Amino acid sequence: MTNRSLHAVLMERTGPRLLDLLAAALDGSGPAIAPLDASLPPARLAALVEALAPASVEGPDGVTTPRSGQKIEVTEGTAVIVPTSGSTGVPKGVELSAAALLFSARASLARIGARPGERWLCCLPGTYIAGIQVLVRSLVSGTDPVLADHADPGTVAASGCAYVSLVPTQLKRLLDVDMSPLAGFRSVLLGGAAAPAGLLDAARAARVPVVTTYGMTETCGGCVYDGIPLDGARIKIGDDDRIWLSGPMLFSGYLGGPPAPGDGWLRSGDLGRLDSAGRLTVRGRADDVINTGGSMVVPGEVAAALQTCPGVGDVAVLGQPDPEWGERVVAVVVPADPADPPTLEMLRLHVKERLPRYAAPSRIVMVDAVPALPNGKHDLVRLRRELLPREQTEAENVTY
C-alpha cells in the first residue's frame, strides 16, 4: 500500500491557509496535514513534533522547513492527523482518512438539513477535530466559512452564518451576555464535553436550536446527534456498559502504532445506555469511575445531578484517595451566587434524592471557575494535581 508524507502546520489561529491545506489533503493533491497549536509550551510542542515525525513543518509565518531525522509516512488515504487531547505525556496521532472525514461531514449536513450556500461560523481551534470538521463541512457544501478566534456576541451576530459548532463553555458565555444572535442560526452543534441540563434548558427557552453531539477524534468528531447516530453510524453497549461505535467515520489507526479495530467496532472510554428507542445517554468516562467502599460511582452522573441543584453554577466531580473508603467523592463547585454558596449538606441531600447514597459527595471545594481545556472539557488532571493533595476538609474555597 502506498504511503503519503506528513506536513505539520504550527498555527496561532485558524486561518485561510489551513482551509487550503485541508482541501488539498482531502482531494489528494497535497500531503496529509497535522495542525498543531503553536502556543503550546516550546518543550511540549517540540516533543509533539518529534513524536509525529513529519516530513516538513510549516511555521505560523508560513515558512516551511524540511525536517531531518526519522520521518513517519502515513497510510494511503489519510488526510489529517489529529493528536488525541491528552493533558499529560505526548498524545497519540489519530489517522483520519479523507473518506472518513467526508462521510462524517456529509452525514452531519444531511442530519441538520443544511441547504446549499448556507455558511458555517468556525470559532473552534483548527487543531481539534471539532474545528477541522467545521472546515470540512464548509468545503463539502461549497461555502467559505467565517473564521473567528472567539465566539463573542458581536462576532456571532455579524457572521451571517446559519450554523456554528460550540463547546458548552462558549454557549454559556454567549447566553450570559446576549442570547439573541444564536437564535438566528438554523442549528447550533454542541459537543466536546457534557452539556449541563440547565444550560440546554436555558438555550432552548431562548429559542436557540441546540443539537447535542457525541463523538471523539477517532470518529471524526460527533457521530451521534441528540442521542441518535448519524445515518451510517452504529452504536451498541457492551457487557461492561462501554459505548461501542462503528461506521465509515472511524479512524484508520494511530500514527506509527496499532491500526483501527479489525472488526470495525471501536470500544470507547465512555459508559452509556440505550433506551427502547435506541437513543444514547452518555453516563461518563469509564476511567473516571470512583470506587468508594466497594461501590462504583460514575462522576458524570453525580455532576449531572448536581447541575440541577439550586445554587450550583458549574460543577466537576472526581475521586480522592481515602485510607478508609479507597476513594471519596469530591464535588468542585462554582456557586451561582458567590455570596450564598450551597452547603455540603444541600448537595448531599440533592444527590441522595436522585442517586444511591454512596454517590453523594463527602467533600466540596468552591472555585471561581472550573479550569477547562481548549476543547471545553473540564481539566480534571489540573484539578487532581492542585486540589487533591490538599488537606482533606469537608468544605473549602479555592480561587483560580
C-alpha positions in Angstrom: 0.0 0.0 0.0 1.3 3.4 -1.0 2.1 5.9 1.8 1.9 9.7 2.0 4.2 12.3 3.6 3.0 14.3 6.6 3.1 18.1 6.8 2.9 19.6 10.3 1.3 23.1 10.5 2.0 25.2 13.5 -0.9 27.6 14.0 -1.6 30.6 16.2 -5.1 30.8 14.8 -7.4 29.1 12.3 -6.9 31.0 9.0 -7.5 30.6 5.3 -4.1 28.8 4.9 -5.4 25.8 6.9 -8.5 25.6 4.8 -6.4 25.5 1.6 -4.1 22.8 3.1 -7.1 20.8 4.2 -8.7 20.9 0.8 -5.5 19.7 -0.8 -5.2 16.9 1.8 -8.8 15.8 1.1 -8.5 15.6 -2.7 -5.1 14.1 -2.6 -3.3 16.9 -4.3 -1.3 17.8 -1.2 0.3 15.9 1.7 -1.6 14.8 4.8 -1.5 17.5 7.5 -1.2 17.7 11.2 -2.4 21.0 12.6 -0.6 21.9 15.8 -1.1 24.7 18.4 1.9 27.0 18.1 1.1 28.5 21.5 1.9 25.3 23.3 4.9 25.4 25.7 8.0 25.0 23.4 9.2 21.8 25.0 5.8 20.2 24.6 5.4 21.4 21.0 8.9 20.0 20.2 8.0 16.7 21.8 4.8 16.5 19.8 6.6 17.3 16.5 9.2 14.6 17.4 6.5 12.0 18.1 4.6 12.7 14.8 7.9 12.8 12.8 6.5 14.8 9.9 8.5 15.3 6.6 8.1 19.1 6.9 7.0 21.7 9.4 5.3 25.0 8.5 5.6 27.8 11.0 3.0 30.4 11.8 4.8 32.8 9.4 4.1 30.4 6.5 7.7 29.3 6.1 8.1 25.6 5.5 11.2 23.8 6.8 12.0 20.2 5.7 12.6 18.1 8.8 15.7 16.0 9.2 15.8 12.7 11.0 13.2 10.0 11.3 10.0 10.5 9.3 6.8 8.5 9.7 4.8 8.1 6.5 1.0 8.0 6.9 -1.2 5.4 5.3 -2.6 6.0 1.9 -5.9 7.8 2.1 -5.1 9.6 5.3 -5.8 13.3 5.1 -5.4 14.6 8.6 -3.5 13.6 11.8 -5.1 14.9 15.0 -3.2 14.4 18.3 -5.5 13.0 21.0 -6.4 15.5 23.6 -4.3 14.2 26.5 -3.3 16.5 29.4 -0.1 14.7 30.2 2.5 12.9 28.2 2.7 13.0 24.4 -0.7 12.4 22.7 -1.1 9.8 20.0 -1.7 10.9 16.4 -5.1 9.7 15.1 -5.1 9.0 11.4 -8.3 10.2 9.7 -8.8 9.3 6.1 -10.4 11.7 3.6 -13.2 9.2 3.1 -14.0 9.1 6.9 -13.9 12.9 7.2 -16.1 13.5 4.1 -18.6 10.8 5.2 -18.9 12.5 8.6 -19.3 15.9 7.1 -22.0 14.8 4.6 -23.9 12.8 7.3 -23.8 15.8 9.6 -25.1 18.2 6.8 -27.8 15.7 6.0 -29.0 15.3 9.6 -29.4 19.1 10.2 -30.9 19.7 6.8 -28.2 22.1 5.6 -29.1 23.8 2.3 -26.7 24.9 -0.5 -25.0 28.2 0.2 -25.5 28.2 4.0 -22.3 29.1 5.8 -20.6 28.0 8.9 -19.0 30.1 11.7 -15.8 28.5 12.8 -14.8 29.7 16.3 -13.2 26.4 17.5 -9.5 25.7 17.1 -8.5 24.1 13.9 -6.1 21.9 15.9 -9.1 20.0 17.3 -11.4 17.7 15.3 -14.4 19.9 16.0 -12.8 22.8 14.4 -11.5 20.8 11.5 -14.9 19.3 10.8 -16.5 22.8 10.5 -14.0 23.4 7.7 -14.7 20.1 6.1 -18.4 20.7 6.1 -17.8 24.1 4.5 -15.7 22.5 1.8 -18.3 19.8 1.2 -21.1 22.4 1.0 -19.0 24.7 -1.3 -19.1 27.7 1.0 -16.5 29.8 2.7 -16.5 29.6 6.5 -16.4 32.7 8.6 -13.2 32.2 10.7 -13.1 33.7 14.2 -10.8 33.4 17.2 -13.6 33.8 19.7 -17.3 33.2 20.0 -18.3 36.7 21.2 -21.8 38.1 20.7 -20.6 40.7 18.2 -18.8 38.1 16.0 -21.7 35.7 16.2 -24.3 38.4 15.3 -22.2 39.8 12.4 -21.3 36.4 10.9 -24.4 36.0 8.8 -24.0 32.2 9.2 -26.6 29.5 9.5 -24.6 27.0 11.5 -22.0 27.0 14.3 -20.3 24.4 16.5 -19.7 25.4 20.1 -18.5 23.8 23.4 -20.7 24.3 26.5 -18.4 27.0 27.9 -18.8 29.1 24.8 -22.6 28.6 24.8 -22.9 29.6 28.4 -20.9 32.7 28.0 -23.0 33.8 25.0 -26.2 33.1 26.8 -25.0 35.1 29.8 -24.3 38.1 27.6 -26.8 38.1 24.7 -28.7 35.1 23.5 -30.5 36.7 20.6 -27.7 36.3 17.9 -27.8 32.5 18.4 -31.5 32.3 17.9 -30.9 33.3 14.3 -28.9 30.1 13.5 -30.6 27.1 11.9 -28.5 24.7 14.1 -26.0 25.1 16.9 -24.0 22.0 17.3 -22.9 21.5 20.9 -20.1 19.0 21.8 -16.7 18.5 23.2 -18.0 18.0 26.8 -21.2 17.0 28.5 -23.7 19.9 28.5 -25.4 20.6 31.8 -29.2 20.1 31.6 -29.8 23.7 32.9 -27.7 25.1 30.0 -29.7 23.2 27.5 -33.0 24.3 29.0 -31.9 27.9 29.0 -30.7 27.7 25.4 -34.0 26.1 24.2 -36.1 28.5 26.2 -34.2 31.3 24.3 -35.1 29.5 21.0 -31.5 28.6 20.3 -31.7 25.5 18.1 -29.1 23.4 20.0 -28.2 19.9 18.8 -26.1 17.9 21.2 -23.3 15.8 19.7 -21.3 12.9 20.9 -18.1 11.5 19.4 -14.4 11.7 19.6 -11.3 12.2 17.5 -11.4 8.6 16.4 -14.9 9.0 15.0 -14.1 12.2 13.1 -15.9 14.1 15.8 -19.6 14.0 16.6 -21.4 10.9 15.2 -24.4 10.8 17.5 -26.8 13.8 17.3 -29.3 14.3 20.2 -28.7 10.6 21.1 -29.3 9.2 17.6 -26.4 8.0 15.4 -25.9 9.7 12.1 -27.1 7.7 9.1 -24.5 5.0 8.5 -23.1 5.1 12.1 -23.9 2.4 14.6 -23.7 2.2 18.4 -24.1 -0.6 20.9 -23.5 -1.0 24.6 -21.1 -3.7 25.7 -21.4 -6.0 28.7 -19.2 -3.7 30.7 -21.5 -0.7 29.8 -18.9 0.7 27.4 -20.2 2.5 24.3 -19.1 0.9 21.1 -19.1 2.7 17.8 -18.9 1.6 14.1 -19.3 3.1 10.7 -17.4 4.8 7.8 -16.4 7.7 10.1 -13.9 5.5 12.1 -10.3 6.4 12.1 -7.6 4.3 10.3 -5.4 3.8 13.3 -2.7 5.6 15.3 0.3 7.0 13.5 3.2 4.6 13.9 1.0 2.5 16.2 -1.8 0.0 16.1 -4.4 0.1 13.3 -8.1 0.6 13.9 -10.1 -2.4 15.2 -10.2 -5.2 12.6 -13.9 -5.9 13.3 -15.0 -2.4 12.6 -16.1 -1.6 16.1 -14.4 1.0 18.4 -14.6 0.4 22.1 -14.9 3.9 23.6 -13.8 5.0 27.0 -17.3 6.1 27.9 -20.1 4.5 29.7 -23.6 4.7 28.3 -27.1 3.2 27.9 -29.6 2.9 25.2 -33.4 3.4 25.7 -36.1 1.4 23.9 -36.0 3.9 21.0 -32.2 3.4 20.6 -31.4 6.8 22.0 -28.0 7.0 23.7 -27.3 8.6 27.1 -23.6 9.1 27.9 -23.1 8.4 31.6 -19.4 9.4 31.9 -15.9 8.2 31.4 -15.2 4.6 32.5 -11.6 5.6 33.6 -13.1 8.2 36.0 -15.3 5.8 37.9 -14.9 6.2 41.7 -14.6 3.1 43.9 -15.8 4.2 47.3 -16.2 1.4 49.9 -16.6 -1.1 47.0 -19.4 0.8 45.4 -18.9 2.3 41.9 -19.8 5.9 41.3 -19.9 7.5 37.8 -18.7 11.1 38.3 -20.6 12.3 35.2 -23.9 11.1 36.7 -23.2 12.9 40.0 -22.2 16.0 38.2 -25.4 15.9 36.1 -27.5 15.6 39.3 -25.6 18.5 41.0 -26.2 20.7 38.0 -29.9 20.7 38.9 -29.2 21.7 42.5 -30.2 25.3 43.4 -27.1 27.5 43.9 -24.8 25.5 41.6 -23.5 27.3 38.6 -21.0 24.7 37.4 -19.6 21.5 38.9 -17.0 18.8 38.3 -16.9 15.6 40.3 -13.8 13.4 40.9 -12.5 10.8 43.3 -9.9 11.5 46.0 -7.8 8.7 47.6 -9.0 7.8 51.1 -7.4 5.4 53.5 -10.7 4.1 54.8 -13.0 4.1 51.8 -10.5 3.7 49.0 -11.8 6.9 47.4 -14.1 9.6 48.4 -16.5 11.6 46.1 -15.4 15.3 45.8 -17.6 18.0 44.2 -15.8 21.0 42.8 -18.5 23.7 42.6 -18.8 27.1 41.1 -21.6 28.8 43.1 -24.3 30.6 41.1 -24.2 33.3 43.8 -20.7 33.5 45.5 -22.4 35.4 48.4 -24.7 32.4 49.0 -23.0 29.2 48.1 -24.7 25.8 48.5 -23.6 23.8 51.5 -22.3 20.3 51.6 -25.4 19.1 53.3 -27.6 20.6 50.5 -25.5 18.9 47.8 -25.6 15.5 49.6 -29.3 15.6 50.1 -29.9 16.6 46.4 -27.8 13.7 45.2 -29.3 11.1 47.5 -32.8 12.0 46.2 -31.6 11.0 42.7 -28.8 8.5 43.1 -27.7 5.9 45.6 -26.5 7.2 48.9 -22.9 6.3 48.3 -22.8 8.7 45.3 -23.3 11.7 47.5 -20.1 13.9 47.8 -18.3 13.9 51.1 -16.2 17.0 50.3 -17.0 20.2 48.5 -14.5 22.7 47.1 -15.7 26.1 46.0 -14.0 27.7 43.0 -14.5 30.8 40.9 -14.4 28.7 37.7 -13.7 25.1 36.9 -10.5 25.1 34.8 -11.1 23.9 31.3 -9.1 22.5 28.4 -9.2 24.3 25.0 -11.8 21.8 23.8 -14.2 22.8 26.5 -13.8 19.7 28.8 -13.1 20.2 32.5 -9.3 19.9 33.2 -9.6 17.1 35.7 -5.8 16.5 35.6 -5.2 20.0 36.9 -8.0 19.7 39.5 -6.5 16.4 40.8 -3.0 17.9 40.8 -3.9 21.2 42.6 -6.8 20.2 44.8 -6.5 16.6 45.9 -3.1 16.8 47.5 -4.6 19.4 49.8 -5.6 18.7 53.4 -8.9 16.8 53.3 -11.5 19.1 54.7 -15.2 18.8 54.1 -15.6 22.2 52.5 -13.1 24.9 51.4 -12.7 27.7 48.9 -10.1 27.9 46.1 -9.6 30.7 43.7 -8.3 30.1 40.2 
